[in-house]
Structure formats: C-alpha cells, structure tokens
Amino acid sequence: MTKIEMFKILVLIEKKYSFCTIKSETAEKWLLMCEELNYHSILARLYQYMRSSGYPPSLENLMNSEVTKSNLQWLEEYIPKIKIG
C-alpha cells in the first residue's frame, strides 16, 4: 500500500466516525506498516468493520480480521474493483 492509499483509509475512518480524530502517532504507526499491507484487502476489511462497529478500527483490527466473499457480497455491488481472496 502506498502512503497516499493509507491516508485515504485514514480519511475514510475519520469521515465515518466523526468523533474520531487520527493522532499523529497513529498515522506514523500506519505509515510504518503501510508498505507491507495490501490496499484492497485493508479497504475491504474496513468496509466490513464499519458495517458492524460503531467505533473506529485499530490497524490490528483491520490486519487480523478475516474477509470472505460471502461476508462482502453486498460490497461487490457498490465497489466492483475490490478483489477478495
């Protein structure tokens, strides 16, 4: 994942969870990990997480959650670019 893609995810989290403000320490932690992560996988996990939680995710939440095609069937209708699996 590029730094730009990582920032897009952080902005999406802040927009969804309006009470959340990403601290610089959090952004730095995500920046250190972003090269090892797949943007589309993390984005898919974020969308799945947002449907089930009223609280912003941690990086660990998005890295450790499992995404299956059946869990995100609704997502394919709206975001066909994300490849799962």
N, C-alpha and C positions, 0 to 999 in steps of 0.2 A: 504494500500500500504506500502511496506517496504521501508526503506531508499535506498536500492540498486535499487529497481524499480524506485524510484523518481529520483535518479541520472541518470538512463538510459534515462528517459524522458528529463532531462535537457541536457544531452549529445546529444540526438537526435535533440533538439531545436538548440543547438549550431552548429551542423553539417549542418542542413538545412539552417539556417540563419547565414552564415559565418561571417557577420559583427557584430554578436551578441556575447557578452561575458557575461556569467552569473556572476553577482557580488555575493560576499559572503552574502550580506544582502538578496538578492533574494533567494539564496539556503537555508538560515536559515528560511525564511518565508515558503518556500515549505516544509522544514523538519518539521516545527511545524504542518503543515496541513496534511502531508502525511498519517498518521495513520487513518485519517477519510475518505480518498479517496479510490476509487476502481481503481486499476491499469488499468484494461482492459477498463473501461469506459473513464478514462482520456486519455489513449492511442488512443482510437477510436476518441475521440473529437479532439485530437491533429492532427491526420491524416486528419480529415475533415477540421480543421482550416488551415492546411498547404496547402491544395488544393485551398483555397480561399483567402489567405492573404500573402502578401509579407513581412509582419512584424511579429516578434516573438510574441507569445501569452503571456498574463499575466496569472497567476494562476486563476484569476477571469474569464478570457475568457474561460478557459477550464472547470471550475466548473459550469458556468452558461449556457453554450451552450447546445442546445438540439441535441441529436443524434437519428436519426430514421433509421430503417432498409433500407428504400428506399434511404436515403442520402448516405449510405455507402455500397450500393450494390457492387460497384466496389472493395471495400476493402475485401470483403469476398473471392474473387478470389485469393488474394495475402496473406491474413492473416486469415486463417480459424479458428484460436484459439480465436479470439475476439468474445465475445458474446454480442449482442446488445439487450437491452430491459429488 
